[in-house]
Amino acid sequence: MARRRLPERLRHAAAAIAMAGALWGGSPVQAQQSQLPLTGAGGDPQTAVAQSRTSDQVSVTNGGSIQSSLGPYGDPFGYRAYLAERGITYVVTYIGEGLADVRGGLRRGATYGGRLDTSLDVDLDKLAGWSGARFHTDFFQINGHGLSRKFVDNLTTVSGIEALSATRLFELWVEQRLFDDKLSLKVGQISADTEFAIAQSAVVFLNAGFGWPNIGAVVLPSGGPIYPLATPAIRAKYVPDEHLSFQAGLFNGDSAGVPALGDVTDPQRRNPSGTSFRVNDPALVIAEVAYAYSIANDAKGLPGTATLGGWHHFGQFDSPRFDSVGGRLLADPQASGFARRFRGDDGIYAILDQTIYRDPDHDDQGASVFLRVSATPSDRNLVSFYLDTGIAYKGLFPDRPNDTIGLGLLYSKISSAARGYDRDLIFLGQGTGPVRSSEAVLELTYQAEIVPGLTVQPDFQYVMRPGGGLADEQGTRLRNAAVFGLRTTINY
């Protein structure tokens, strides 16, 4: 009896995985003669055909609105259309998710968390005749508890919406576009993870590391100017043509401020409402250049984006290993207990986002891959190297054209100085181990669009060596954690 053939989309998926291997080996991939819309995450050209419909990243707005499915009830009394005609638009998004640690980590358990995001955009040209200007603000109402904080104790937070329960201001800025929109200047309270280091193919995943490279969230003061703590900043972006963009940002370097002596409260508690508007902390500078290729209709290859960026923080950073007096080891009982301080810290990152297969009959369906790497100096940081990579496929099943499936991997390497501190504790009899090494997370997710603006997303994550290999109260390394989750997103 003849064997049944795989469904056509599944055979395409297998071909896409094979093409991924060819891509990293440098072999050419033939393109379809079409062009993707310019609606990528972060505002750059969309070169990842598998960018998901909804995401916890506020820079992603390509999922449509549930308003279209509600008929006349989608815009009661026509107020929304009335405001839009005058340049005032708003978006309300609710993300609710249940997560459960069924094995490993600190302990087993389950949580529910939710985030209501209300954003307002005002076209100041339409409203007030201010040519090229736009106003934007976001407010969050965050509720529930975080699984990473209470149960897993890992470096790369399981969910991108995890935060302490609060009602807080997020972003608040004005943007001015000049020279036929080639140059834009943004001033106000800004989040770096809506502007910089965005991998378009990665926005489907739940783990926060796929949003902002987790190395920055670990080593920068108060976690850096990222969700849920934006900070006053100035951002300039220059786009000479559709392929190339340059941007740089000057941020206040600590969104919550240095805690007082003996105060170890969470940064989110030091800035509970998002209205601290700190401007006197040492600055953080971020710069990035991105090149989008093969986006023309007659391009010979499939579209992709290559990005190179870096940051410098002007503050002071502690050594994870050495004392400030005489270069003693911090693990030495005779040490002063004050770490050696370094002036400034740096980080670099590079991103490759690449479409590897596009459905011949549907320009917005196919497979995309991404690779993102980042590094910081080992002598003053807990994590010195970070990598995430993965593949996403949109429209795998013929009757589910807007569904997206993704498989991703994150890896965080503990710095040599931090590993040395662990060894010093053991050598000097101050501890029994283990020595931290690295943390890795594997995530498999499937985002199903029920109607435009409404998605349901089952998710699985396997966390290897939580915290880089932290020990529990008995001194035993935390077991690998298995996490199951279900997220629902409603966008109006």
N, C-alpha and C positions, 0 to 999 in steps of 0.2 A: 504494500500500500504506500502511495507517495506521501511524503511528509508535507504538512501544511506550512505555507510560507508565513513569516512574521507579517503583521500589519505594516503598511507602507511607512507610517510615522515612526514605528519602532525600529524599522530598518534604517531610516534616516538618522535616528538617535545613535544607533551603533556606528553609522558612518561618521557622525559628528565627533564621537569619542576618538575614532581613528584619526580624523582630521586634526584633533587637538595634539596628538603625538606628532603629526607632520608639521604642525605650526611651530612647536618648540624646537623641532629639528631644522626649521627654516625652509621647508618645501612649500612651493606656491600652492594656493588654493584658488580655484576659479570663482569668479564673482557672478552674481546675477546682475542684470542691467537695471538697477533701480537705486533709489536714494531714500535713506531713512529720514524721518522728520527731525527737526532741530529741537528736540525736547528732552535732552539727556539730563540726568541728575546733576545738579550744580549749575545748570544753565548752558553747558557746552553742547555741541552737536551730539545727538544720540548715535553712537556707533555700535552699541551693544543691542542687537536685535532682541535679546531675551531680558531686557530690563522689565521688572515686574510691574504690575498694575498699581499696587499699593505698597507702602513701606512705612516703617516708623521714622524714616528720615524725612524731615520737613521740607527738604529740597526736592522731593519727588512728588509731582502733582499730575502725573499722566494717567491716572486710573479712572478718570471720569467722575461723575457725581451721581449719587442715588436719586437726585432730583428728576433725572430723565425717566426713571421707572415709576415715579409717583403721580404722573399725569398732572392734572390741575392742582393736586395737593402738594406738588413739589415747590410751588412758589405762591403761597397763600396771599391773596390780594395783590399779587404782582409787585410786591415791594422789592424783591431781589432784582428783577429786571429794571425797575425804576432806578435803583441805586447804580446798577451796572451802566446804564446809559449816561450817568453822571460821573463815571470813573471810580465808583466805590464797589469793590467786590470783597466777599468774605467766604471763608471755607471753614467748616466745622467737621472735625475728624475725631471719631472715637475708636480707640484700640483697646480691646479687652482680651485677656489671655489667662488661661490656667496652665500652670507648670507643675510638674511633679518630679522630684528626685527619688527614683525607685531603688537606687543602689549607689553606695559610695558617698564621697564627700564627707562633710561633717556629720550629717545624719539624714535619714530619709524623711521626706515630708512634701507637702504640696502648698502652693500659694495661688492667689488670684490677684492680678494687678490690672489697672486700667489707666488710660490717659485720654483726657478730653482736650483737644487742641483747637483753639479758636484763633484764626488768623484773619487779619484785615489788610487789604491793599488799596491804596488810593492813587489813582492816576491824577497827579496834580496839574497836568496840562489840561485834561478835561474839566476838572473841578474848579481850578483857579487860574488857568492860563499860564502856569509855570512850565515852560517848555522843557521836556526831557526829564522831568522830576517824578519820583515815586516815593510814597510813604508806605512802610510796612511794620506790622507788629504781630506778635504771637503771645497768647496766654495759655498756660497749661493748668489743668486741674488733675493732679496725679493722686491715685488712691491705691490701696492694697499694700502688699509686701513683696520684696524681692527674693527670688529663690537663691541667687548667688550669695547675697548678704547673710541669709539665715541658715542655708542648708549646704550649699556646694563649696563655698569659700574659695572660689577660683579667681584668676586674674582677669580673664576675658568674660565679662558679665554675660550671663545666659541670655538676657533680653535687652534689647535696645531701648525699652521704655522703663526699665527698672530705675527707680529713684524713691526717695522718701516722700511720703504723702504730703502734699502741699498744693496751694494755689499760688502760682508764680508767673511773673513776667519772664518771657524768654528773650525774644529779639524786639528791638525798637530802633528803626533807622530810617534815614532819608537817602535816596540814591539820585544822583544827577548824571544823566547821559549827555555826552558831548561828541562833536565831530561825527555826525551821522551814526551815532551809537557805537562808535569804535572805542571810545573811552568812557568808563563809568567810574564815579567816585561814590563811595558809600560811607556814611558817618552815623554813628550811634552805637547802640548795644548790639553786638554781632556775635554769632557763634561760628567758630572756625570749621566745624564739621558740616556746615551747610555750604561752604565755599571751597575748602581745600581737601586734597587727598581722597577724593571720591572715586570709587570703582563702580561704574554703572552696573556691571553684571552682578555685583555683590549685594545690591539693595534689597533683594528678595529675602535674605536670611534674617533670622531673629537675633542671633548673637550680636552684641554691641560691637565686638571687634571688627565685624565686617563693615561697620559704618565708618568710624574714625579709627585709624591704626592704633591698636591697643597699647603700643609702646608709649605713645604720648599721654594716654589716660593714666598710665602707671607712674611716669617719671616727672611730669610737669606739676607745678604747685596747684593744689586743689583739683587735680585731674585735668587741668587745661581749660581753655574757653570753649567747652563743648557741652552738649546736653547733660544735665539740665541747667548749666551755669554759663550763660553768655556773659560778655563783659564789654565795656566801652572800647571802641576800636575805630580805625580808619582803614578802608580797603579800596585799592585802586586796581582796575582791570582794563587791559588794553587788548583789543581784538582787531588786528590789522586786516585779517580776512577770515573766511569761514573755517580755515584749517588751523590757525594758530592763535593762541591766547597766552597772555602774560598777566599774572596778578600777584599782588603783594599786600600784606596786611600788617598793621601795627596795632597790637592788642595790649591792654593793661595785662600784666603778666600773672595776676592772681585774682580770680573771680570771687574769692571769698576772704582773702587776707590771711596773713600768718596768724595762727592761734596764739593767744597769750600764754605765758609760761605756765605749764601744767594743764593747759586746756587742750584736750585731744578730741574735741567734738568734730563731727563730720562737717566738711565744707558746706554741705547743703543746709546744715543747721546754722552756720555762721552767716549765710546769706539766704534766709528761708523764703523770701518773697521774690528774689531776683531783682531787687531794687537798690542794692548797695551802691551801684554805679561807681566803683572804685577807679581812681585815675592816678594814684600815687605809688603804685607798686612797680618794681622793675619790669621793663617792657618785654614783650614777646613779639618777634618779627618772623613772619612766614612769607615765603616767596615760592612761586610755582610757574612752570611753563608747560603747556599741553599742546600736542600736535595731533590733529584728527586727519587721518589719511583714507584714501579710497572712498570718499563720500560723494564723488561726482557720479552722474548717471553713466558715464562711459568708462568708469574706473576698471582696471584690470584685476584688482584684488578685492577681497571683502573688507568692509570698513573696520577701523580700529582707532584707538587713541593711546598714545604714549605720553606719559606725564613724568616730570622730574621736579622735585621740590625739596625744600629744606627749611629749617627754623633755627633761630638762636634766641635763647632766653638770657637776659642780662642780670638775673638774680644770682644768689649764692646757693650752692648745692653741697650736701653732706656726702662724705665718703661712706660707703656701706661697711668699710673694713678698718680704717685707720683712725687713730686718735689725733686730736689737734696738737698734742704736746709730745714732741720728740718722736713722732712717727710710731708710737706704740700701737699695738693691736687693740681694737675696741673690746675684744673678748677677754683681754688681760684684766684681772681684778684690780691691778694697780693703775689702770688707765684712768684718765680724768673723767671719762664718760661723755666728753664732748667730741663729736666727730670732726675730722679735718674738713675744712671748707674749701670749695673750689669756686672761682668766679666765673659764672656763665655756664651754659650747657648748650649742646647742639644736637640736631637730628637731621637726617636725610631720608628721603623716600623716593621710590620709583614705582610706577604703575603701568601695566600693559593691560588694556581692555580690547578684546578681539572677537568679532563675529567669525565663527568658523563654518557655519552652515546657515543658509537662508532658504526657506521653502520656495520652490520655483513659482508657486501660484499665490503666495501671500508674503508680501515684503516685510510684514511685522511679525513673522513667525520663524523660529529657528533656534540655533544654539550659539551661545557666547561663552568665552572663558576669560578669566582675569588672573593676574599675578601681581601682588603688591608686596614690596619688601621695604624695611625701614631699619635704621641702625642709630645708636647713640654711643657715646664714650662709656666704657665699662667701669672706669674708676670712680664715677659719681652717680651711677644709676642702678636700679634694681634689675631692669631688663635692658639688655644691650643689643638684641636683634629680634626682629619680628617679621613674620611672613604669613600672608594668607593667600589662598588660591582656590579656584573652584570652577565649576561649569554650571550653566543654567540653560534650560530649554523651555521656550515659550511655544505653546500650541502643539505639544507632543501627540495629543489625541485629537482626531479629526473633529469630533463634536464638542471639544473644549478648547477653542482657539485662543482664549485669553488666559488660560491656566499656565502657571510657570512652576517647573520642578528644578530644584537646585541641590548640588552636592558640593560642600566646601570644607576646607581644612584651615585652621589657624594654628600658629606655632609661635610661642614666646620663649626666648632663651634667657635664663637667669645669668646676670653678668658674672665675670670671673671674680670681681671683688666681693660680691654677695656670696658666691660659692666659697670663696676663701674664708669669709667670716664664719660660715658654718663649720668648715674644717678646723678653724682656730678654736671654736668652742669645744669641739671634740678633743683636740690635742691638749688643751689646757684644762680639761676636766670640767668644763662648765656646761657641757651638754653631751647627749648621746646620739645625735643625728636625728633624722637623716640629712644629707647634704642635698640642697635643692639643685635642680638641673634645668628643667624646662616644663612648660605646660603646652599641651596640644588639645585641640577640640575638633571633632569631626561632626558636621551637621548635615542632615538630610531633611529637606523641607518640600512641601507641595502647597502652592497657593492656588486655590480654586475661586474663580470669579462667579458668584451667584448671579448678580446683575451688575451693570456698571456702577462702581462706587461701593460695592459690598463684596468682600472676600472672606473666605474661611481657610485657615492654614494649619494643618497638622504638622508637627515638627518633632524631630529626634536629634538629640545631641549627646555625644559621648566625650566626657571630659577626662583626659589622661593626665595624671599627676597634678591634681588641683593645687593651685598656688605655686606651681613649680616643683611640688614635692613636699608640701608642708606636713608637719607631724600633728597628730591629735594629742589629747591630754596624756596618753600613755606612751608617747614618744614614737608611735608607729606612723609610717607614712599614710596619708589619707588615701583611701581606695579610689580607683577610677569611678567616676560618677556617670550614671545613665539617666538622662532627663527626657521626659516626654512632655509635649505641650500642644495646646490648641489655641490659636489666635483668631479673633474676628475683628475686621476693620470695616468701619462704615464711614464713608466720605460724602459730605453734603456741601 
